[in-house]
Amino acid sequence: CDAKDILLTEGIANPIMAYKIHDLMNTSPQAVGVSPVTKAYKVFNSIQNEGICTVVPTLEIRQVEEKKVLKLTGVAVLDGDKAIGYLDERQTKYLSFLNDKVGTAGLITIKDPKESDLFLSYEVFKSKTKRKLNFNEEIPSVHISVQTDVIIGEVETEEDFTKNDEIEKVRHLLEKNMDEDLTQLINTAQSKLNCDILGIGAQMQREDPKMWEKYKDNWDEIFKKLEITVDNKIEVTGSGIDSGTVKKELLK
């Protein structure tokens, strides 16, 4: 929709839509990066910088009963000052992981591989991402290391996640799902958006300005060919579950 449609939507908690948008930006689940808020001056600076494509949060109008309400729904990707594509909430969340911009206290939910209609959620306790550029090749390569500590939250399955062997199964499941999502996002950036949303070029410019001078004029093509590897590790540091799951209790 147009910006005009957003501003003319009737506010529920606050009749002034600009204030409502401000409230959304400050109360949304930014901790897991589903729609990271960026100050206007930072957007302007990012647009002016070389080696990075800017992302800005997007809004969507949704019908809830008889009311139209606003919802943050991921980000728009800008090449210069033009929008070239969008990332949904899930993709944006994993972009935050790759860019080391994940906070704490955010819940992430995945499906149980045994029963597709059941879910498992876990709370991000902390996350740290490191990126290492290798310039010793004709086309540089990038290795990204993501270390995330989580606490098991709500479960709908029958497994007892208070046991160590079940926790280990969860850890492998979380790593597998996150590996797939991170890889898929990198492929999207390189093959669909053709835009460096990871800021690898900007990192190269900071770490090795001479090398950046060599690549900058053809960076869009170089970025598409970069070998980007991800080493993703998840550590389950605890559980919010004290006993059997709700489903187990109902089956007794």
Disulfide bonds with the S-S distance in Angstrom:
Cys53-Cys195 1.61
